[in-house]
Amino acid sequence: MKFIHTGDVHWGMSPDSDRPWSRERAQAIRETFEEVIRQAKERDVDFLFIAGDLFHRQPLARDLKEVNYLFSTIPSVHVVIIAGNHDRIRTNSALMSFTWCPNVTFLMKEEMDSVVFEDCNVEVYGFSYYTAEITEARLNQTGITDNGRIQILLAHGGDASHLPIDKNSLASSPFSYIALGHIHKPQVVLERRAAYCGSLEPLDKTETGAHGIFVGEINSLTRQVTALEFVPLCQARYISLSVNVTTKTTNGELAARISQEIQNRGLENIYRFVIRGMRDPDIEFDFDVLESRFRIAEITDYSEPQYDFSQLFAQHPGDMIGFFIRALQKEDMSPVEKKALYYGINALLKTTDERS
């Protein structure tokens, strides 16, 4: 039995909503989910498991129709879905009256439910969210025992507010595979037994690394997973980079280095830069041009001007500059204290230069 495990698609979300590339990222979510459907067809899988948060919010009828059309293009694939905390089921939800195509099963009950697929000797278990949070560790004692079928669990959670999960309980359960959602970093929890699919596309600057789907295969006789592979599908990645500067680094040189780093790794990706090191006090880095040219979510400048405070104090022992250095400089200064000293000295030096 072959399957694809996905979830946390967040169809309808516009990541980086305050950025010019937000609309492209919203479209990428849809296109990458379409690629999941193509993968299901090309790989000739038996099941597509969606472990919650297929939608970013309560889906409208048009959202359901769009997604249902995609499912209709893979009629031989059993699609099984649960609702997560974002697309939780409400009494007025369009889900309540929607008719899915024949190959789709939505486990909509609030308590543990299951569906049997006799053609594959498979039983899939799961339940959907009806509230924003589930604080009970419902999976620790499911009461489900081995019944001779390939047993699959779909679950959405893993933190204190969303279905706390105990790894040992999962390990002792009868499930051949546990398809988890909610944690957006793809990761294997139990070797060939349980995994978080992660968000299909990265959704904010903290979601670095590859994103995609898990593709697996289960032996029909042993009912054990014989292969489990993570397949990257995302159109863009969030990449965090650190750039070191020296007192010889100019604004133009730094801009050229950052530009080259982006070109080397791909213009389609989204970047976070941290600037570190000691810079020339006369140099002020300007990132506006870079941020207008590339997908840069954030540049944090931790560089410090390399003042010679001993020399400055010797030159200004009796004026405001000397007083400021004596008042603020000390060993083991905090970052905030350092900034106050550097900004103050810079302002005072500029005032002195203007008066001279």
N, C-alpha and C positions, 0 to 999 in steps of 0.2 A: 504494500500500500504506500503510495507516494503522496506527499502533502507539501503545501506552502503555508507558512505561519507568518501572518502580518498583523498589524494593529496600529493604534495611535496614528492613523492617517490624518486626522483632523481636517477632513474635507470641508471647505468653506472658510478656513483660516487665512489671514493675510499676515504672514510673519514680517517683522520689522516694519510695522504699519506706518512709522514716521520716516521711512526711507524711500528714495525714488525707485528702488528695485522691488518694493513690496508686492506690486501687482504681478510681477514676473514670478515671485516666489509662490504666490497663491496659485498661479497657473501650473507651476512645477508640481505642486501637490497633486493636482488632478492628473497631470500627464504621467507622473510616476506611478500613480495607482492604476492607470491604464496599462502601464508596462507590467505591473503585477499580473493583470488579467492575461496579457500576452504570454508572460512566463508560464502561467498555469496551462495555457493551451499548448505552447511549444514543448513543455516538459511532460505533457500528458499526465498531469497529477490527478489523483482521485479526489483530493480534498483541498479546499482553501479555507483556512481557519483565520478569523478576524477577531482578535482578543480585546475588543472594546475601543471606544473613541474613534470609530470610523468617521464620525462627524465631529466638527469642532464645537457645535452647539446643537440645540434642538433642530433636527432636520426639517426643512420645508418639503412640501410635496414634490417640488421640482428637483430637489436634491435626491430624493428617493428614486424618482424616475430616471435620473441620469445614471445613478449607480446601478439600478436594477437593469437598465439596458446593457451595461457592461457585463453583468452577471449572465444575461441572456445569451451572450456571445460564447459562453463556455458551458453549454447545456449538459455536458457529460461530467462536469466537475461539481461535487457536492460542496456548496458554500455554507459554512456555519458561522453565525455572528452572535456576539453578545454586546450589550450596551455598557459603556464605561461611565465614569463620573461626568464627563463633558456632554455626552449625548444621552444622558440618563432619560429614562422613559417617564413621561408625565401623562396625566389623564387626558389632556387636550392634544397630545402628540399626534402628528400625522401618521406615525407608525401604527397607531391603533387600528386604523382602517385601511392600511395599505396592503395591497396584494402583491407579494413577491413572485417572481417566476419560479417554476416548479423545482429547480435545483437549489433553491435558497431556503435555509432554515434559520430563523431568528429565535434564539432561546430567550424569550421575553419575560419569563417569570422572575419574580423577585427572590424566590427560593430555588435551591438546586433542582435542575430539571435535566432531562436527557432525551436524545433522539437516537434511534437504532437504524443503521443502514445494513440491511440483511445482505445486500449484494457484496459487501466488503467485510462482513462480520465485524462491524465497527459500531461502538456506542460512544457518542460525544456528550459530555456533561458540561454544564455551566449555568450561570444565572446573570441577570442584568441589574444594573443600578437603577433605583427609583429615587435615590437621595444623593446629595452632593458628596456625602461621606458614608463610609461603612467602617466603623471602628472595631467591630467584632472579628475575631480571627476564625471566620467560618470554615476555613479549609483544614483546620487542625483536626477536626473530627467530623468527617463527611458521612461516615457510616456506610460508605461504598466498599463492596468487596469484589474479589475476582469472580467474574462470571463466564470466563471462557472466551470473551470477545476482546478485540483490541479496544481498550478503553482510553479515551482522550479527554483531558480536562481543559476548558477555556476559563481563564480567570483574569481579572483586572484589578491590580492593586500591588501592595508590597511596602507601604509605609504606614505609619501609625494611624493616619486618618482615612486610609483607603485600603481596606481588607489586609490587615497585617498578616504576613505569611511566615510560617516557620519552616525552614529548609528541611529539618529532620522529619517533619510531618509529611512533606512532599515525598521524601525519599522512601518512606514506609508505606506510601499509598499504592494502590493496585494499577495506577495509570501507566500506560506505555509511554505516553508523552503528555507534558503539561505545557500548554501554550499560554504564556503570560503576556499581559499588557500593562501599561501605566508608567513604568520606568522607561524613559526615552533613550537610554543608552542600551544598544543591543548587547546581550551578554548571556552566556550559558550559566545557569544556576546549578544544575545537576548534569553531569556528563551524559549526553545522549538521552536525557530524561526530561529536563525542564529548561526553558529559555525565555528571556525577554526579547521580543522582536525589535524593540526600540521604535522610535518614531520613523516613519517611512522616509520623510524628508526632515532634515534638521530644522527646528522651529524657532530657535533663538541662538544668540551668540555663545551660550554655555554648552550647546549640543555639538561638540566637536567630534571629529572622527567620521568614519564611514557609517552610512545608514542604508538599510535595505530590507531584505527578507531572509527567513530561514527556510531552507528546502530540506526535507527529510524523507526517509524511507523506513518503513516498518516491515519486518518479516512476518508474514501471515501465520506461520507455524509457531515461532517462538514468541511472537507479539512484542518483540524488542526492536528498538530503533537501531538499524544497522548503519545508517549514514545520516549526518546532520551537518549541513553546510550553510554558512552565512554568505549571502550573495549581495554585494553592494549594488544599489540601483539609483541612489540620489543624484540629482543633477548638480548640486552644489554642496560644498562643505564649509563649515566655519573653521577657520584656521587661526590659531594664536601664535604670534611670533614675537621674539624679543630682539631688539636692535641695540647694540652698544655703541656709544659715541665717546669721543675724546675731545680735548681742547682744540684739536685740529679739524674737527668735523664742522663743515659749513652747512648752512641750510640747504643749499643746492646739492651737496654731496649726499646728505641724508635722504632727500627726496629721490635722488637717483637710486640709492640703495633699496629703498622701500619699493619703488617702481619695479626694480629688477626682481625682487623677491616675489612680488605679485605675478609678474609675467612668467617666472619660472614655475609657479605652482598652479596657475590658471586664472584667467580673468573672470571666469564664472563663479569662483569661490568668494566668500565673504571673510574679511580679515579683521583681527584685533591685533594692534601693535602696542608693545610696551617699550618705551625708550629709557635706557639706563646708562649711567656713566657720568663723567664730569665733562662739562662743556665750557667753551670760552664764554666768560661773562658778557661779552659784547654780542654774542650770537643768541637770537631768539628764534626758535623753530616755528615755522608757519606751515600748518597742515591743510589749510583750506583748499589749495589747488589739488592735492592728493585726494582729499575726500570728495571732490567734485568729479575726479576722473575715474576712480575705482570704487568697488564695493567695500568700503571700509566702515565697519560698524563702530569702531572705537579706536582711538589712539590715546594712550595714557603716557604722559611725559613725566618720568621719574628722574630725569637727568638733573644734575645740580651744577650751578656755575662754580668754577674753581677759583674762588677768591683767596688771596693770600691775606688772611685777617691780621696776621702779625705785622706785615708790611703796611697794611691800611691803617692799623692802630698807631703805628710809629709815625705815619704821615699826618694823622688827624687826632693827636692825643687830647686836644682841648675843645674839639667841636662836637657837633651832634653825631657825626659818624663814629668817632671814638667812643662817645657815651653809649651809642646804640650797640656797638660791638661788646663793650664791657658789660652791659646790662643783659644781653641775650646769649652771648656765647658761653658754652659750658660743655663738659664731657657728656657723652651718651645722650645727645639731643634727640628728641623724637622727630619724626618726619614733619609734623606740623610746626615744631619749633624751628627746624631747619628752614622751612619755607618762609616763615616769618622773618628770620634773620636775612635770608637771601633777598627776599622781596624788598625788605626795608633798606638794606645796603644799596641795592640796585636803584631804588627811588632816590635815596640821598645822594648817590654819586651823580645821577642824572641832574638833580637840582644844582649840585656843585658845578657841574660842567656848564650848565646854562647860565650860571651867575659869573663864571670866569670869562 
